[in-house]
């Protein structure tokens, strides 16, 4: 299992999904069956998340090989919680980390600005999905309901 995790994250980090077996399976089988709605994020945050996955799975593997099975399974279970969080709620912990790093100034300004622009475009697309929800006018405290006719 460790070898599979490590090679998946390493391939995804180095080449993107082009050569990753699970990405091909997802694209050719899962998408055709379930037709999930895509959510596009900028490349650098996803690369950061893939590197985080590679690091966590490698640390867990090293701990396991050093006969520290309890610590290895704790690292793996933290990793599992992060993955489950992304699957269930659509929150990518690696992307969130990247976003926080860019807001706090730990990333170079150009890199942070590029990723923040893409996050803002994504946020506008997400807002359009909620356009039918009641909204408030910026200058008044009244709630305007969408036209239901």
QUICORQUI-V978569 format. One record per residue. N is the residue number from 1. PHI is phi in whole degrees, 0 to 359 (none if undefined). PSI is psi in whole degrees, -180 to 180 (NA if undefined). NEAR is the number of other C-alpha atoms within 10 Angstrom. Layout:
# QUICORQUI-V978569
n=(N:N)
phi=(PHI:PHI)
psi=(PSI:PSI)
near=(NEAR:NEAR)
This chain:
# QUICORQUI-V978569
n=(1:2:3:4:5:6:7:8:9:10:11:12:13:14:15:16:17:18:19:20:21:22:23:24:25:26:27:28:29:30:31:32:33:34:35:36:37:38:39:40:41:42:43:44:45:46:47:48:49:50:51:52:53:54:55:56:57:58:59:60:61:62:63:64:65:66:67:68:69:70:71:72:73:74:75:76:77:78:79:80:81:82:83:84:85:86:87:88:89:90:91:92:93:94:95:96:97:98:99:100:101:102:103:104:105:106:107:108:109:110:111:112:113:114:115:116:117:118:119:120:121:122:123:124:125:126:127:128:129:130:131:132:133:134:135:136:137:138:139:140:141:142:143:144:145:146:147:148:149)
phi=(none:297:298:299:299:297:291:298:292:295:298:296:292:282:238:80:282:304:248:271:301:290:292:295:299:299:291:269:244:298:297:291:279:263:48:291:281:284:227:262:236:294:297:302:296:291:298:297:296:293:293:300:297:298:295:297:292:291:299:297:296:297:298:296:290:271:65:253:296:297:295:298:287:294:297:294:287:298:299:297:295:296:293:297:299:290:293:279:247:73:256:276:300:293:292:295:298:299:297:295:296:288:289:272:91:279:261:302:304:296:296:295:294:298:288:294:297:291:298:292:297:297:296:296:296:294:295:296:292:258:296:277:281:302:228:246:284:295:263:227:259:276:265:258:267:291:288:257:277)
psi=(-40:-43:-41:-48:-47:-46:-35:-49:-38:-46:-45:-40:-43:-39:-4:-167:-3:-39:11:122:-41:-30:-39:-43:-45:-46:-38:-24:-60:-45:-40:-32:-52:-18:59:153:127:148:115:131:159:156:-47:-42:-37:-39:-40:-43:-39:-38:-39:-44:-41:-45:-46:-44:-35:-43:-44:-41:-44:-43:-41:-42:-24:16:29:62:-36:-47:-39:-43:-28:-45:-43:-36:-35:-43:-43:-38:-42:-41:-42:-37:-40:-41:-43:-40:-5:21:114:111:-37:-39:-38:-40:-44:-45:-43:-39:-38:-34:-33:-6:14:-15:155:143:-40:-45:-42:-41:-42:-45:-35:-35:-42:-37:-39:-39:-43:-41:-39:-40:-40:-37:-36:-29:-26:19:-24:-4:154:143:164:145:145:-29:-6:168:9:147:128:129:147:155:124:6:NA)
near=(7:14:10:10:15:19:15:20:24:18:17:22:20:12:12:16:16:10:13:17:13:12:16:13:11:12:13:11:12:13:13:10:9:8:10:9:7:7:9:10:15:15:13:15:19:20:20:17:21:22:18:17:22:21:15:19:24:21:17:24:23:15:17:16:11:10:11:13:15:12:14:21:16:12:19:19:13:12:17:13:12:16:17:14:14:14:11:8:9:11:14:19:18:20:22:14:14:23:17:14:14:20:14:10:10:11:15:10:11:10:11:20:14:13:20:17:12:15:17:11:14:16:12:12:12:12:12:11:10:11:10:12:11:11:13:11:9:7:6:7:8:10:10:11:11:11:7:5:3)
